[in-house]
Amino acid sequence: MRSYDALQKSDLQKQLEAGRFVITAEICPPRGTDTAVFIEKARLLKGKITAANVTDNQRAVMRLSSLACAAVLLKEGVEPVFQVTCRDRNRLALQSDILGAWVLGARNILALTGDHVSFGDHRDAKAVFDLDSVQLVGTIRTLNSGKNLSGVELRGATGFFIGAVVAPEANPFGPEELKFEKKIAAGARFFQTQAIYDMERFKRFFDYASRHDVKILGGILLLKSANMASFLNKNVPGVHVPQNLIDELSSAKDQLQAGIEIAARQVRELKGFCHGAHIMAIGQEESVVRIIEMV
């Protein structure tokens, strides 16, 4: 047995394996080298969440690398979830960055496909997609086993707690269910879901997912306004904000505060049956603190 099996598990893995309800959140890297605001947000969340995701050029917008930001979080005493996407790197670069993240001290990793470059700020960029998200999960498991994708023995393996993403409200759900099960077979041990708003439907998904040996963190996306909710319904596949929530936001004097209250309500519901919550506040990290305090 490799030493990391017992000695280098992340706090996120330990907490989930112990049956504790965990909360993770996202901190978006800066569009440059000035990390002051990023560090300020990290310090704001320190001690209030179990781990913080560092996004990897989210929405295909160029930002400071998730690898560098994971290292910054570690220096600040905040456990990172190192996000890595298939969009920007071939299998050579992916494996190299994953090994680098382990050496720097990251222990959690989230494998994603990545938003297409047509969504972002470099639309002339060439998307790579040498691997898909299922293959990326399998690649991380291979590195954990002490080999690379060519079957060559590594001088030191990784031991990542491997995560992936699922969209419980995808319609139709069939293709998403197939990919979910493929990711589990490839080695995913925890899932952070896309935004959920239909809690009864999510409970049915959780019951189905509980047949597998994986941990599920329900995705809570902070609704900042009724306009944002309407935008999500029109433009983001797999996300549907019910009309009653849009009406609740519309009628509120302070729509952001109403969104915080809705998010806190959702987290409280998740605490009744789920393994954890993943809060996505999109630049409103101070609101994450308020959500947690209300819970």
PyMOL commands that set and color helices and strands:
alter all, ss='L'
color gray80, all
select helices_A, chain A and resi 4-7+11-17+36-45+58-60+66-75+91-104+117-119+133-144+174-186+199-209+226-235+243-250+255-271+285-294
alter helices_A, ss='H'
color red, helices_A
select strands_A, chain A and resi 22-27+51-54+80-85+108-112+161-166+190-195+215-221+276-280
alter strands_A, ss='S'
color yellow, strands_A
deselect
rebuild
show_as cartoon
